[in-house]
Amino acid sequence: ADGKIYAGVWGGGVYVSSDNGNNWISITAGGMMEYAAVHDIAVSFDLNVQIFAATLGSGICMSNDGGTSWTKLDVGYEFIWSVGITSGNVIFAGTYGDGLYASNDNGATWYKVGLDANYIYDITVDEDDNVYVSTLLGGVYVTSDNGASFSNEGMGGFGVSSMLATGN
C-alpha cells in the first residue's frame, strides 16, 4: 500500500488524500477524467502504483503515474460499474448492462467472462485472490481460478450493491 486514500467522485474524477482524509486533491483536474463519473477504483501496487477507475460512460481509465496522466482502456463497453484486481494483476470490470469482463495483460485486451449476469454491482478480491462478484438479483458469485468458473454463494433475489471479503 502507498498510504493514500483514493476517492472516485460522480462527475468529478478521482481525488487522493495523503493525510488520512484531512486534505484532498484532484488527480484528474484538467484532463480527460476531470468530469468523469467514477463509480469504483482499484489500485495495483505490483511494480508502481497503477490506478484503475471504473466510469459510467468512459469505460475504464488507467494511470501508471499516480494520477498525473490517464489512458482510456478499450474494454468493449463504456458503462463500467465496478473494478477489481488480483495480486496476479488480472483485472475484472463489472458493467452496468453487459456482464463481466477481464484482462490478464494490464488492460491491453479484454475478454467477456462467462457469468450469467448483465448487471455487476461490486467486485472484491480477498487476500487469497478469490474474486467475489455481486449482481442485480442473481446474488453473489465467487471464482478462485481468475474467472474460468464461478460458484453461486447465495443472496439470489437481492440486488447486492456492495460487499467485503476477507479470506479464510
Secondary structure, 3 states (H helix, E strand, C coil): CCCCEEEEEECCEEEEECCCCCCCEECCCCCCCCCCEEEEEEEECCCCCEEEEEEECCCEEEECCCCCCCEEECCCCCEEEEEEECCCCCEEEEEECCCEEEECCCCCCCEEECCCCCEEEEEEECCCCCEEEEEECCEEEEECCCCCCCEECCCCCCECCCCCCCCC
